[in-house]
Amino acid sequence: MGIKQSKTLQLSLQIILIIHLFLGFPSLCGQCNIFSRNSIHIKEGSSLYVTGDIQLANDSSDFINNGAILLEKDWINNSDSTALVGNGKGSVNLIGDYQEIKGTNVTQFYELNLNNVNSIKQAEIDIIIDSLILLNGAILETKKNTVTLLNTNPNSLQWSNNGYISTNEFGGQFIQKMDTALPYSFPLGNSTLLNNYRVIEITPTQNDTVSYGASLIVEDINNTSGESPAGSIGPFSELDKENNTQKLNKRYFFTVTNYGDENTSKVNFYFDKEDAENHFTSVAKWDKSEKIWKDENYTILPATNLNSNIGSPNKIATKTTVLDSISDVYTFIDSDLNLPTGFSPDGDGVNDFLVFENLENYPENELVILNRWGSEIYNAAPYTNDWNGEAVTKGIYLQGKKVENGTYFYILKLSKNIPPIKRYIEIKKAH
């Protein structure tokens, strides 16, 4: 049914809606756009199905929802309030393929359900959710806006079927209010990344009330423009870093912002090892006052016992730290270590030693070489790029004997905070 925007028809529609919804009809399908200047009260157990837009005018009255609204098109709040007022504890369900939440004023939803696998729900304005947000296969794009969840229960954000939050423009964030020492997940993602998800998990160490915001920006740190929620202004040049900070990840970066007291929390950044050119060794933070990247000394661990709906990350960068409200831009540190694939220890002065370029940046390193049977033939701590193919530990080879041509396995430990590198090396002597 098409509804013209005449006051008579608008009012008639509202009267019909009120009659049906107050009487508790299980469902009302409005094949229309709803343009409201009057009160709408949806009773518990009732549902309103709208195939068009819902638009609240600037002189509209109360919109109290205790039932369920199912909407195929856009939610537009041009009213003078946050739209859903009173003590209504109903849900708004966005079920279309592409939908926008927009208007001249913020909408404060009680429960917001984003349905339809691979659909896009775009926030053109800030959004507030009181109780629950559900991402059932949908992608919520924040743009430069914030989506704030006020319920402090860690389960007040739920996602499934590859649903995630895409903070696809610098400045936008998902903000979660917390008050308990349990893990809170930020299901951030981007369609250009392997398995989409790059989840951040924050676990407060105390039961104090605090809010944290987080975002994932798939953009080169050197080219980023704009301002973070804490006021860090891009770009964030990879050249501006402490001397002991290695190469920085330029493919994507994060913001993590503390909106309350600076309490200690455990922070986990989940990632895939394929994200790195070499391998990530820590996390760096952009110091807003000094305008420089600093190593935050995160520990890199294998990802185990994972929740099944966060993709397939195989690594975690973790640290218990104070997340401040001043500097909030982070990226991974990528090792500048160059890993060789082979060498030829035949004494001709060319490629006679196993050399890892920039290994001197890891003074706590240790190298172990194994043959094809798993027997140790070499061990050095630290290794100083001086192995010429002689077996110098007990094993199948006599000490001091040159090893034969073939494939060998090495384990290179860089430091206690970095998982060991395990690779193969080919020895091929000309004579």
Residue pairs with C-beta under 8 A, 6 or more apart in sequence:
1 30
1 31
1 32
2 31
2 32
3 9
3 10
3 13
3 32
3 33
3 34
3 35
5 35
7 37
10 35
10 36
10 37
10 38
11 37
11 38
13 30
13 32
13 34
14 36
14 38
14 39
14 40
17 28
17 30
17 40
17 48
18 39
18 40
18 41
20 28
20 46
21 28
21 40
21 41
21 42
21 43
21 46
21 48
21 67
22 41
22 43
23 43
24 43
24 44
24 45
24 46
25 46
26 45
26 46
26 47
27 46
27 47
27 49
28 46
28 47
28 48
28 49
29 49
29 51
30 48
30 49
30 50
30 51
30 52
31 51
31 52
32 50
32 51
32 52
33 50
33 52
33 53
33 54
33 55
33 73
34 50
34 52
34 53
34 54
34 55
35 55
35 57
36 54
36 55
36 56
36 57
36 60
36 63
37 57
37 59
37 60
37 61
38 60
38 61
39 61
39 62
39 63
39 64
40 62
40 63
40 64
40 65
41 62
41 64
41 66
42 48
42 64
42 65
42 66
42 67
42 68
42 69
42 88
42 90
43 66
43 67
44 66
44 67
44 90
45 67
46 66
46 67
46 68
47 67
47 68
47 69
47 70
48 67
48 68
48 69
48 70
49 70
50 69
50 70
50 71
50 72
50 73
51 72
51 73
52 72
52 73
53 71
53 73
53 74
53 75
53 76
54 69
54 71
54 73
54 74
54 75
54 76
55 74
55 76
55 78
55 103
56 63
56 76
56 77
56 78
56 79
56 83
56 103
57 78
57 79
58 78
58 79
58 80
58 104
59 79
59 80
60 79
62 85
62 86
63 79
63 83
63 84
63 85
64 84
64 85
64 86
64 87
64 88
65 84
65 88
65 90
65 91
65 92
65 110
66 88
66 89
66 90
67 90
68 90
68 91
68 93
69 90
69 91
69 92
69 93
70 93
70 95
71 92
71 93
71 94
71 95
71 96
71 99
72 95
72 96
72 99
73 96
73 99
74 99
74 100
74 101
74 102
75 92
75 94
75 99
75 100
75 101
75 102
75 103
75 107
76 102
76 103
77 83
77 102
77 103
77 104
77 105
77 106
77 107
77 125
78 103
78 104
78 105
79 103
79 105
80 105
81 105
82 105
82 106
82 107
82 108
82 128
83 105
83 107
83 108
84 92
84 107
84 108
84 109
84 110
88 110
89 110
89 111
89 131
90 110
90 111
91 110
91 111
91 112
91 113
91 132
92 109
92 111
92 112
92 113
93 113
93 115
94 101
94 112
94 113
94 114
94 115
94 116
94 119
94 121
94 138
95 115
95 116
96 116
96 119
97 116
97 119
97 120
98 119
98 120
98 122
99 119
99 120
99 121
99 122
100 121
100 122
100 123
100 124
101 107
101 121
101 122
101 123
101 124
101 125
101 127
102 124
102 125
103 124
103 125
105 125
106 125
106 126
106 127
106 128
107 125
107 127
107 128
108 128
108 129
108 130
109 127
109 128
109 129
109 130
110 129
110 130
110 131
111 129
111 130
111 131
111 132
111 133
111 134
112 127
112 129
112 132
112 133
112 134
113 132
113 133
113 134
113 136
114 121
114 133
114 134
114 135
114 136
114 138
114 140
114 163
115 134
115 136
115 137
115 138
116 136
116 137
116 138
117 136
117 137
117 138
117 161
117 162
117 163
118 137
118 138
118 139
118 162
119 137
119 138
119 139
120 138
120 139
120 141
121 138
121 139
121 140
121 141
122 140
122 141
122 143
123 140
123 141
123 142
123 143
123 145
123 147
123 172
124 143
124 145
125 145
126 145
126 146
126 147
126 148
127 145
127 146
127 147
127 148
128 148
128 150
129 147
129 148
129 149
129 150
129 151
130 150
130 151
131 150
131 151
131 156
132 151
132 156
132 157
132 158
133 147
133 149
133 156
133 157
133 158
134 158
134 159
135 157
135 158
135 159
135 160
135 163
135 164
135 165
135 187
136 159
136 160
136 161
136 163
137 160
137 161
137 162
137 163
138 163
139 163
139 164
139 165
139 166
139 189
139 191
140 147
140 163
140 164
140 165
140 166
141 166
141 168
142 165
142 166
142 167
142 168
142 169
142 172
142 173
142 174
142 215
143 168
143 169
143 172
144 169
144 170
144 171
144 172
144 226
145 172
146 172
146 173
146 174
146 175
146 213
146 229
147 165
147 173
147 174
147 175
148 175
148 177
148 211
149 156
149 157
149 174
149 175
149 176
149 177
150 177
151 177
152 177
152 178
152 179
152 180
152 209
154 178
154 180
154 182
154 183
154 184
154 185
157 176
157 184
157 185
157 187
159 187
159 309
160 309
162 196
163 187
164 187
164 188
164 189
164 196
164 197
165 174
165 186
165 187
165 188
165 189
166 188
166 189
166 190
166 191
166 216
167 173
167 174
167 188
167 214
167 215
167 216
167 217
168 190
168 217
168 218
169 217
169 226
170 215
170 217
170 219
170 224
170 225
170 226
170 227
170 228
170 234
170 255
171 226
171 227
171 228
171 229
172 215
173 213
173 214
173 215
173 229
173 255
173 257
174 186
174 188
174 213
174 214
174 215
175 211
175 212
175 213
175 259
176 184
176 186
176 202
176 211
176 212
176 213
177 209
177 210
177 211
178 184
178 202
178 204
178 209
178 210
178 211
178 212
179 207
179 208
179 209
179 210
180 204
180 207
181 203
181 204
181 205
181 206
181 207
182 203
182 204
183 201
183 202
183 203
184 201
184 202
184 203
184 204
184 212
185 199
185 200
185 201
185 307
185 310
186 199
186 200
186 201
186 202
186 214
187 197
187 199
187 309
187 310
188 197
188 198
188 199
188 200
188 214
188 215
188 216
188 254
189 196
189 197
189 198
189 199
189 216
189 311
190 196
190 198
190 216
190 218
190 252
192 218
193 218
193 252
193 272
193 275
194 272
194 274
194 275
195 272
195 311
195 312
195 313
196 311
197 270
197 310
197 311
197 313
198 216
198 252
198 254
198 269
198 270
198 271
198 313
199 270
199 310
199 311
199 313
200 214
200 216
200 254
200 256
200 267
200 268
200 269
200 270
201 267
201 268
201 270
202 212
202 214
202 256
202 265
202 266
202 267
202 268
202 323
203 265
203 266
203 267
203 268
204 210
204 263
204 264
204 265
205 263
205 264
205 265
205 266
205 320
206 263
206 264
208 260
208 261
208 263
209 260
210 258
210 259
210 260
210 261
210 263
211 258
211 259
211 260
212 256
212 257
212 258
212 259
212 265
212 323
213 229
213 255
213 256
213 257
213 259
214 254
214 255
214 256
214 257
215 254
215 255
216 252
216 253
216 254
217 224
217 252
217 253
217 254
217 255
218 251
218 252
219 252
219 253
220 250
220 251
221 234
221 235
221 236
221 237
221 238
221 248
221 250
221 253
221 331
222 235
222 236
222 237
222 238
222 250
223 235
224 234
224 235
224 236
224 253
225 234
225 235
226 233
226 234
227 233
227 234
228 234
228 255
228 257
228 328
228 329
229 255
229 257
229 328
230 255
230 257
230 288
230 325
230 326
230 327
230 328
231 288
231 326
232 286
232 288
232 327
232 328
232 329
236 253
236 286
236 293
236 329
236 331
238 247
238 248
238 250
238 293
240 291
240 292
240 293
241 248
241 284
241 292
241 293
241 294
242 292
242 293
242 294
242 295
244 295
245 284
245 293
245 294
245 295
245 333
246 281
246 333
246 334
246 335
246 336
246 361
247 277
247 278
247 333
247 334
247 335
247 336
248 284
248 293
248 331
248 332
248 333
248 334
249 275
249 276
249 280
249 331
249 332
249 333
249 334
250 331
251 275
252 275
252 331
253 329
253 330
253 331
254 269
254 329
254 330
254 331
255 328
255 329
255 330
256 267
256 323
256 328
256 330
257 323
257 325
257 328
258 323
258 324
258 325
258 328
259 325
260 325
262 322
262 323
262 324
262 325
263 322
264 320
264 321
264 322
265 320
265 321
265 322
265 323
266 318
266 319
266 320
267 318
267 319
267 320
267 321
267 323
268 316
268 317
268 318
269 283
269 298
269 316
269 317
269 318
269 330
269 332
270 303
270 306
270 310
270 311
270 313
270 315
270 316
271 280
271 313
271 315
271 316
271 317
271 332
272 311
272 312
272 313
272 314
272 315
273 279
273 280
273 314
273 315
275 332
276 332
276 334
276 335
277 334
278 334
278 335
278 336
278 337
278 338
278 339
279 334
279 335
279 418
279 421
280 300
280 315
280 317
280 332
280 333
280 334
280 335
281 300
281 333
281 334
281 335
281 414
281 415
281 417
281 418
282 295
282 296
282 297
282 298
282 299
282 300
282 317
282 332
282 333
282 417
282 418
283 295
283 296
283 298
283 317
283 319
283 330
283 331
283 332
283 333
284 293
284 294
284 295
284 296
284 330
284 331
284 332
284 333
285 293
285 294
285 296
285 327
285 329
285 330
286 292
286 293
286 327
286 329
286 330
286 331
287 293
287 294
287 327
288 326
288 327
288 329
289 326
289 327
293 331
295 333
296 319
296 321
296 330
297 319
297 417
298 317
298 318
298 319
298 417
299 317
299 318
299 319
299 417
300 315
300 316
300 317
300 318
300 417
300 418
300 419
301 315
301 316
301 318
301 419
302 314
302 315
302 316
302 419
303 313
303 314
303 315
303 316
306 312
306 313
315 419
317 332
335 414
335 418
336 358
336 361
337 356
337 357
337 358
337 359
337 361
337 362
337 414
338 356
338 357
338 358
339 356
339 421
339 423
340 354
340 355
340 356
340 425
341 424
341 425
341 426
342 425
342 426
342 427
342 428
343 351
343 352
343 353
343 354
343 355
343 389
343 425
343 427
344 350
344 351
344 352
344 427
344 428
344 429
344 430
345 352
345 353
345 388
345 389
345 402
345 427
345 429
346 352
346 429
346 430
346 431
348 430
352 388
353 385
353 386
353 387
353 388
354 385
354 387
354 389
354 425
355 385
356 383
356 385
356 412
359 365
359 383
359 384
359 385
362 382
362 414
362 415
363 382
364 382
364 413
364 414
364 415
364 416
365 381
365 382
365 383
365 412
365 413
365 414
365 415
366 379
366 380
366 381
366 382
366 383
366 412
366 413
367 378
367 379
367 380
367 381
367 383
367 387
367 410
367 411
367 412
367 413
368 376
368 378
368 379
368 410
368 411
369 376
369 377
369 378
369 379
369 387
369 408
369 409
369 410
369 425
370 376
370 377
370 408
370 409
370 410
370 411
371 377
371 395
371 396
371 397
371 403
371 406
371 408
371 409
372 406
372 407
372 408
372 409
373 396
374 409
375 395
375 396
376 393
376 394
376 395
377 391
377 392
377 393
377 395
377 396
377 397
377 403
377 408
378 387
378 390
378 391
378 392
378 393
379 392
379 393
380 387
383 412
389 402
389 403
389 427
389 429
390 400
390 401
390 402
390 403
391 397
391 398
391 399
391 400
391 401
391 402
391 403
392 399
392 400
393 399
397 403
402 429
403 427
404 427
405 427
405 428
405 429
406 426
406 427
407 424
407 425
407 426
407 427
408 424
408 425
408 426
408 427
409 422
409 423
409 424
409 425
410 422
410 423
410 424
410 425
411 420
411 421
411 422
412 420
412 421
412 422
412 423
413 420
413 421
414 420
414 421
